[in-house]
Amino acid sequence: MKPVVELLKNRAEDTLWHARPDDTVFQALQLLAEYEVGALMVMEQGKLVGVFSERDYTRKIALQGRNSKETRVKDIMTREVMTVTPDTGTRKCMALMSEKKIRHLPVIDGHTVMGMISIRDIMDDIIADHERTIAELESYIKS
């Protein structure tokens, strides 16, 4: 398996999508929809301060009857954020996600936020790796 920095390099777009702590939950939901993602990093002055996910919304707004246009992201975001470094392997990320029951991991290099990977990124990489292996084996068998 490769380091997660390789997954970030393969993206065509800037992936430092984030919300601010003082944004309303509704604004953050609009960003989730716009970027077609399930979670956003919450950043303040370039520093990661939390993660806001669809899970945060469903459990802390919808199920509690709160108002997404009045509640701030900082009031419901996940503050205890698991992170990985650029050289963390995808297999270790998958194990961490499974153990902690999370779907997103911000990638941090020192104090620099590089982006965020999701379980989908990991699964896409595993599938691509398996397809390459199959193609190589088929080529070997035919030669």
HUCOR-V543782 format. One record per run of one state. SS is the DSSP state (H for helix, E for strand, C for the rest). FROM is the first residue (numbers start at 1). LEN is the number of residues. Records with the same first field share a line. If there is no record, write none. Layout:
SS = FROM-LEN, FROM-LEN
//
This chain:
C = 1-2, 10-8, 20-4, 36-3, 45-2, 63-9, 77-1, 79-4, 85-4, 101-3, 110-2, 143-1
E = 3-1, 18-2, 24-1, 39-6, 47-7, 72-1, 78-1, 83-2, 89-1, 104-6, 112-7
H = 4-6, 25-11, 54-9, 73-4, 90-11, 119-24
//
